[in-house]
Amino acid sequence: MEITPRNPVEGVYPATDDYVHAMEVRGAQRLLYVSGTMGLDPQGVPGATLEDQLELVWSNIRAILASADMTVDNIVRLTSYLRDPAYAEANAKARVAALGGRAVPTTAIVAQTLFSEWLVEIEVVAAA
């Protein structure tokens, strides 16, 4: 499988260091669409803080990816749903750390979650 970031420099605003405009995927045999994943522990209890939930959400994403014999290196698209715009910086830092600095197409949306205790939800697309 070949993954090529696409970041045109003409005709579109520049991407920042933590994301790319597009990711071209060639030769993938499998795609994994991961539903919105929350920062809940194995008993379904949300982390007490945003940082706790971000740790849990990335742990949960790694477990889901592992069930398909994938890792965060297979992520080719990511969408974050934040309960508050003030969470954007912490979310970006957690994403960059979780992906080891690898930039992928990313969108962050401020949305009301189903429960007020759920501060962040992340969905990903992975390819292998």
C-alpha positions in Angstrom: 0.0 0.0 0.0 1.2 3.5 -0.9 0.1 6.6 1.1 0.9 10.0 -0.3 0.1 13.3 1.4 -1.4 15.8 -1.0 -0.7 19.5 0.0 -1.1 21.8 -3.1 0.6 25.1 -2.6 -1.3 27.0 -5.3 -5.1 27.6 -5.4 -5.8 26.7 -1.8 -4.8 28.0 1.6 -1.7 26.4 3.2 -2.1 23.5 5.6 -0.5 23.8 9.0 2.1 21.4 10.3 -0.3 19.1 12.0 -2.5 18.1 9.1 -2.5 17.7 5.3 -5.3 18.7 2.9 -5.6 15.2 1.4 -4.2 11.7 1.6 -3.9 9.5 -1.6 -4.1 5.8 -0.8 -3.1 3.3 -3.5 -3.1 -0.4 -3.3 -5.1 -0.7 -0.1 -6.8 -4.0 0.3 -8.7 -3.2 3.4 -10.4 -0.1 4.8 -11.6 0.3 8.4 -14.1 2.9 9.3 -14.1 3.5 13.1 -17.2 5.1 14.6 -17.0 8.0 16.9 -14.9 6.8 19.8 -15.2 8.4 23.3 -12.9 8.7 26.2 -14.5 6.0 28.2 -12.9 3.4 30.3 -13.7 -0.4 29.8 -16.7 0.0 32.1 -18.0 2.9 30.0 -17.1 5.6 32.5 -15.8 8.8 31.0 -12.4 10.2 32.1 -12.7 12.9 34.7 -10.8 15.6 32.7 -10.3 16.4 29.0 -6.8 15.1 29.2 -8.0 11.8 30.8 -10.6 11.5 28.0 -8.1 12.1 25.3 -5.8 9.4 26.7 -8.7 7.0 26.9 -10.0 7.8 23.4 -6.6 7.1 21.8 -6.2 4.0 23.9 -9.6 2.9 22.6 -8.8 3.7 19.0 -5.5 1.7 19.3 -7.5 -1.3 20.6 -10.0 -1.1 17.8 -7.3 -0.8 15.2 -5.4 -3.7 16.7 -8.5 -5.8 16.4 -8.1 -5.4 12.6 -4.3 -5.9 12.7 -3.7 -2.2 12.2 -2.0 0.6 14.2 -2.3 4.4 14.2 0.1 4.3 11.3 -2.8 3.0 9.2 -5.0 6.1 9.9 -5.6 8.1 6.7 -8.4 10.4 7.9 -9.6 11.7 11.3 -12.5 13.8 12.5 -12.7 15.1 16.1 -16.0 16.2 17.7 -15.3 18.6 20.5 -17.9 19.7 23.0 -16.2 23.1 23.4 -13.9 25.1 21.1 -11.6 25.6 24.0 -10.6 21.9 23.7 -9.1 22.3 20.2 -5.5 22.9 21.3 -5.4 19.9 23.7 -7.1 17.7 21.1 -4.5 18.7 18.5 -1.6 18.0 20.8 -3.0 14.6 21.7 -3.6 13.8 18.0 0.0 14.8 17.1 1.4 12.8 19.9 -0.8 9.7 19.2 0.2 9.8 15.5 3.9 10.4 16.3 3.8 13.7 14.4 2.5 12.1 11.2 0.0 14.5 9.6 -3.3 13.2 8.2 -6.4 15.0 6.8 -8.1 16.2 9.9 -11.3 18.0 10.8 -12.4 19.3 14.2 -16.1 20.1 14.7 -17.7 21.6 17.8 -20.8 19.7 18.6 -23.1 18.8 21.4 -22.4 15.2 22.5 -25.1 12.8 23.6 -24.0 13.2 27.2 -22.5 16.3 28.7 -19.8 14.2 30.3 -18.4 13.2 26.9 -16.0 16.0 26.1 -14.5 14.6 22.8 -15.3 12.0 20.3 -13.0 10.9 17.5 -13.7 8.9 14.3 -11.0 7.6 12.0 -10.6 5.9 8.7 -7.7 3.4 8.4 -6.3 1.6 5.4 -4.1 -1.5 5.0 
